[in-house]
Amino acid sequence: MTLKEKYGKILLPLVTPYDKNEEVDYDKYSELIEYLIKNDLCDTFIVTGTTGEAVLLTFEERVKLMETAVKTVNGRKPIVAGTGCASTKETIALTNKAYELGIEMCMVVAPFYNKPTQEGMYIHYKTLAENTKAKILLYNIPIFVGVNLEASTVGRLAEIENIVGIKDEAGVNPTQITDYYLATKDINPDFLIYNGDDIMLLPTIVQGAIGIVSGGAHIFGHDIRAIFENFEKGENEKAKELFIPLYRFCRSCGQNGRILPNSILRPAIEMVTGIKVGPARRPLAPITAEETEVMKSILVEIGKLS
């Protein structure tokens, strides 16, 4: 089985549930995973990604979430662990911990806060690859980390055997998926290219993205699968018709200049699934009454709530 076949088209970055004291609720995490498996809303789970608020979690919390996911999923779907940290040293440690737990692929965000050069990022990923048995999925999200992983650097990294793909926050640079494809196709034709922005789903399929890392899949997993299926059948108008509700909802998660959608996405997940995942961890500001009204009205209008 190829990696593309194993991990599929819909990779869902799990939200991290909290109790009223902002402590991680591991039981709710298991409950959420069971709901998502029962309803077949994704092909693969991602633990402690951006939607899981990885940078707001301790090292120990991230490891325990991985342990909980591995135990709960119990081989029913693949798991990818988000293991990127600010330093190369900690990234290696967390990646190896995930691998010890049985997670074979890790999604590794470019080092944040430090704003390394392209050479610095190349050395970071190369060093990681040399010090782990895990497969590495690069993760480019310049809106948060402050630097863009250029296509030329990705091409160099694609030459390393256990660096197998990339997730790109495509909304920041809408044509970069094509740049990544051109930079890697002759080096590794099987290099995995995932779009990481729900509102860029249709534009990036055209460019060669093989799938999506979608927080919206908590609610829209079936719709996203139908979008892929209709596009592949050439039913482009139907794909667009299905895409518009996803687009509208995800745009609503960016109300009032919010960059990270969690504060609005989390209560939406609660409304649709009935699972209490709690508000986002501080310093993310909780959803306002006005934002709730907008978000809820869209969910009702598109048929996700009655």
C-alpha angles and dihedrals in degrees: 000000000000121000089247090056093043099051098033131196103298117060110180119206104211120229114234112238119222133193124228091281093052091252115144111263103214094179091057088048089058091045091052092049091051091051092051093048093046090052094040093228097157146016098226137017124226115205121206098002125143091284087051089056092239095174090056092054129082121240089253093051091051091051093048091050089053090049091049093049094048091049095045098043090046094189096309093119134008119264128213119194123216102223105161116132135173093259130051090227095057092041090057092048095050093043092052091047090054091049091051088056090056100262106137100187127049127192108218120195118212111266109279132216093014095075094211123196122252088264090050091054092046091053091046094054095038091052091048092049091051092052102047139054091213123108111246127224108192115224121207117191108147094172087072107025096042098232133078121228099229122221092242090057091047089052090055091047092049088067089068109092100226096043097090109165151339140245113210129198088226098184090073094055109015097193100041093097086069091049090053091048092051092046095052109028095090094039097048116359088191094055106138116236117189128180112226101195122081094207089057096053099112098037092052096047086063090051095054105271106153094204148337138260098219130183086181089065088083083077106012103040095121092045092051091051090050090050091056092045095049093046091051090051091051092250092136097159091053090047089052092047090054093044097056096071091049090048093049093049094047091048088054089058088066096059118146094016096301110164098184107054097205098104090061100028094056097058089043089056089050092052094050101037101030089227114130107227095162130225123306119277118263137292083047106091116235121251116276127228090251093050090048091053093052094045094045094047090055092049090051093046093051093046102252092115130031 
